[in-house]
């Protein structure tokens, strides 16, 4: 009789320890999952490659810890014969697998930062070359013969306006998510560049030899502008920031909600359990 009582007490003590551990793991799992989603969101919104990479690493570490907690919780629930909780954990694991696969895609895009790089290119080097083009055209106008002054001014204004039009189109292109819309922006850019080059070609026939260095400087600036704009378009086309944000606000949010719902349900169910394993 004494042996049976002691055995029962040991069994109850073991069940209590396992239940306590299950509750701890389920609580930690929810915390680590929340940490993972928060760090991933910060990676998507980061303004530099270094910051995005740091948050992405933090998100991955938190995700791995959450997975470890889920793996440790499974045998505890099975050993306690907690079938409802085990089923909820399986639901979480299924959604979590999908979440992790999607999150890897999002984080790999986030650390590329191609839209932000394109934006910095537009505000920095591209702007510099556009201004150099403007300065060269102003020199051309100042050195042109008086008899052609109005034509030269009209042509330089046309060329500069065309380059400014390309700059204006860069912003919408960087922000655009639709490939077809980006193609239309690029077609307008190409048309504006042709207009600028046509104006320079016409200028070449109007200017004296002494104005040729200024015109050559304008052509060189336009060529550099073209090369930088081509780089910008390539970065913008990759659309890593736009795509990562869209995935975060769409599919990932749905999967995260499913994961959290399962984890809260596990916590609630375990909270209603007694040490003896009954409700």
C-alpha positions, 0 to 999 in steps of 0.5 A: 500500500505504501509502495503504491502511494509512493509510486503514485506520488512520483508519477504525479510529481513527474507529470507536474514537472513535465506540465510545468516544462511544457507551459514554459516552452509554450510561453518561450515559443510564443516570445521567440516567434514574436521576436522573429517576426519583429526582427524580420519586419525591421529588416524589411524596413531597414535603410542600409545593407548593414542594418538589414543584414543585422536584423535578418540575422537576428530574425533567423536566430530567433526563428531557430530558437523557436523551432528548438522550443517546438521540437522540445515541446512535442515529446512532452505533450506526447508523453503526457498524452495531451492529444488536443495540445499535440494536434495544435502543435502540429498545426503550428509546425505546419504553418511555421514551415511555410512561414520559414520558407517565405521568411527566407525569401523575404529576408534575402530580398530585404538585404539586397535593398535594390530599391533604396540603392536605386533611390540613392543613385538617383539622388546622388550620382545621377543628379550630379551628372544631370547638373554637369549636363546643365552646366555644359549646356549653359557654356554652350549657350554662352559661347554660341554666335549671336545670330544663332542664339535663339536656336541654341537656347531653344535646343539646349532647353529642349535637351535639358528638359528631356534629361530632367524628364528622365529624372522625374520618371526615376522615382515612379519607376523605383516605387512601381511593382508592376513590370508592364508599368516599369516598361512604359516608364523606360520607354518614356525615358528612352524617348526623352533621351533620344530627344536630348541627343537629337538636340545635341546633334542639331547643335553640333551643326550650328556651333563654331569650332570654339564651342565644340569643347563645351558641347563635347562636355555635354555629350560626355555628361549625357553618356555618364547619365545614361550609364547611371540610369541604366544601372538604376533601372536594373536595380529598380527592376529587381524590386527587392524592397517592394517585393519583400514589403509586399510579401511581409504585408500579405502572405507572411502576415496571414501565416504569422497569424495562423502560427500565433493562433495555434500558440495561444491555443496551446497556452490556453489549453495547458493553462487549464491542465492540472498536475495530474493531467486532467482538465 
